[in-house]
Amino acid sequence: MQKLTRIITLSVALTVVSGCSYVGVYKRDIPQGNLVTEEMVSQLQPGMTREQVTYVMGRPLLEAPFDTREWDYVYRLDKAYAGVEQRRVTLTFDNMGRLVNVEQQGDFSSDLPVSTDTGAGPATETADPITGINAPSQRVPTSENATAP
């Protein structure tokens, strides 16, 4: 009986230690879509052409499949240890391709944390392993292109 108790206790302890962790798991913010800021939306004016809107906002994430007069810019940020923040801008154009209406959804007043993560990642063939910056290519002299002293 005592041996069975030890085996059960050891099994439970190994299960808890190996698979179950009371320490939190690392999570990352997950941005998706077109980054839309208040500054970008404030530059939009009725009467702008599609090219001008593309210059300010970039290409839309969604174009209505049955009505090409409507463009949707959607940005969704799934915060690791918080909720989800979503911003949406719907632009409507007239038949001549001029901007008619700008509709906003979401909180544009707060700045979104945009990660410029330049951390370690896979190195390229010409990258410096310390800094991760591509090094200028260097030719290795061979017997064909080497000059005699």
Secondary structure as UniProt FT lines:
FT   HELIX           2..18
FT   STRAND          30..33
FT   HELIX           38..42
FT   TURN            46..47
FT   HELIX           50..57
FT   STRAND          62..63
FT   TURN            68..69
FT   STRAND          70..78
FT   TURN            80..81
FT   STRAND          84..93
FT   TURN            95..96
FT   STRAND          98..105
FT   TURN            125..126
FT   TURN            129..131
FT   TURN            143..145
//
